[in-house]
Each structure stands twice: as structure tokens, then as C-alpha cells.
Amino acid sequence: MFKIVMINNKGGVAKTTTTLTLSAFLAERGFKVLAIDMDPQANLTVGFGCSPLNGVGRLMKEGAFLSDVVTDITQNLHLLPASQDLLETARDLDRTSMRPYEMLSLRYQRATEGMKTPYDFILLDTQAEVSGFLALNALAFADWVIIPTQAADFSVRGIVPMLGTIRRVTHGDMLNPGLGLLRVLVTFYEHTVTCKQYKAELEAICKDRIRLFESVIRKNAALERSVGSGWAIRDRNATGFWDYNGLLDEMLAIFKVTDYVETA
């Protein structure tokens, strides 16, 4: 099982689009997938055509059974949804829990104890507040980090503090020393001189820390329209469809997974 969190301290960089699209495409290829919405704005939940529900909050606060809080999107794809109530849940748990940043890990482990591992991939969408309760729970739970970012000025500037936060999780607080930096994903890419310069700056800043995916997600109107449609992009004439399929191929190659593998 691979647990991957999409995270960045800047909003509007396609975290939700990436989580939704990769989850859907993985499920279409036969993998069992759980998408977890860790953002009280519930964009991932709404993006899958679901009504906001505080499923992830109930799991962390009440210790609910997994089957009681997940929503079936397809046979292979389940969603642990969020709602605005997740904010209050996070505040309560942050004040009262002895291990507040490990609540998702502890509750998920308890909810699946004795079960056959139900998922091949778990993908988590997060809010932009990377040092907050919810993002830290996602980082403590995950095995791998993907950092979606634009090749633009503010996004480039935000990479260093973003990497610093992850390092504190792995080396400072030792919250999750096994967390791996998978790749930086460049989104909203355009073949302009300026965009290419910022991508080069990203590569220089990330050198010896984290690599960039060779795949980039080009700016694409069809891709932007697909978010909120209830499923991932379907338009095979759109660059976004092929960009995310290429990204998925690259990700599976990194994990050395080339075909559907039944969970053990």
C-alpha cells in the first residue's frame, strides 16, 4: 500500500485536482483507492460530486468504523469526505488529545485492525496551512509527499519553507521519520520563457533535496472545467487528460508498479 499526501503551503496549485485525478485514474486501472479529504473547504469531496460530510473528523474523533464514514465513488474508489465541521473537530482534538498529530494514523489503524489491507493507494488532499493540525496529521499518516506547485514567483519562493516543514516532521519532531519526498509536480505549466525560467529555478532550489517529476501538468481549460464535474477529466483531446496519465505512468514506474497488484 502506498500512502501519498499532496501538500503545499500555497493554495491554487492543483493539490485537489491532482488528488482527484490520480485517484480516479488509479481506480480505472484496477487499483483499490481511498481518497482522503483533509481540507475543511471540502473541495475534493465536492469535486467527486458528493455532499460535504465530516467523515474524516468522525474517524479521528469518534473512532468510527471505516465502513461507516467512507463514501463509495466506484467499486474501486472510496472517499473519506470532509466538511466545514472538520475545523471544529481539529480544534477539539488539538486541545484534548495526548497525541494530536497522530490521530489519523491511530484511528485508521484501529479501524482496519484485523482486516485485509483494503487499499492499494491512499491519496490525501490537504489545506494550505501546512503546519496546522490537519496537515500534520496527513504528514504523520503518509509514506510519501508530492508537492504540486506552479512555475511562478511566489510558488518558487515557497518551496524552501515547505521543505523545512517536512524536514521538521521527519527529523525535528520525529513525527514521521519514514516519510519520503517523492517529487515536486509542476502545474499550470506554459511553454513560455518566463515559465521555463521559474522551472529552472525550482530545479536549482530542489537540487539534492527533492527531484521534479519529468511530467508537467499544462494549463488547460478542459482540466479546470472537469473539477467539480463529479469525476476526473474525460476529454481525450485535452492536454490535461494525457498529462495526468503520463504523470501516473511515471509515478507507478517510480514505485516499480507496472500493473494492478492485489493487496496482501
HELIX and SHEET records of a PDB file:
HELIX    1   1 LYS A   15  GLU A   28  1                                  14    
HELIX    2   2 ASN A   43  GLY A   47  1                                   5    
HELIX    3   3 GLY A   55  GLU A   62  1                                   8    
HELIX    4   4 LEU A   66  VAL A   69  1                                   4    
HELIX    5   5 LEU A   86  THR A   96  1                                  11    
HELIX    6   6 PRO A  100  GLU A  102  5                                   3    
HELIX    7   7 MET A  103  ALA A  111  1                                   9    
HELIX    8   8 PHE A  133  PHE A  141  1                                   9    
HELIX    9   9 ASP A  153  ARG A  167  1                                  15    
HELIX   10  10 ARG A  168  GLY A  172  3                                   5    
HELIX   11  11 VAL A  193  CYS A  206  1                                  14    
HELIX   12  12 ALA A  221  SER A  226  1                                   6    
HELIX   13  13 THR A  239  ILE A  254  1                                  16    
SHEET    1   A 8 THR A  71  ASP A  72  0                                        
SHEET    2   A 8 LEU A  77  LEU A  80 -1                                        
SHEET    3   A 8 VAL A  33  MET A  38  1                                        
SHEET    4   A 8 PHE A 121  THR A 126  1                                        
SHEET    5   A 8 PHE A   2  MET A   6  1                                        
SHEET    6   A 8 TRP A 144  GLN A 150  1                                        
SHEET    7   A 8 GLY A 180  TYR A 189  1                                        
SHEET    8   A 8 LEU A 212  ARG A 218  1                                        
END                                                                             
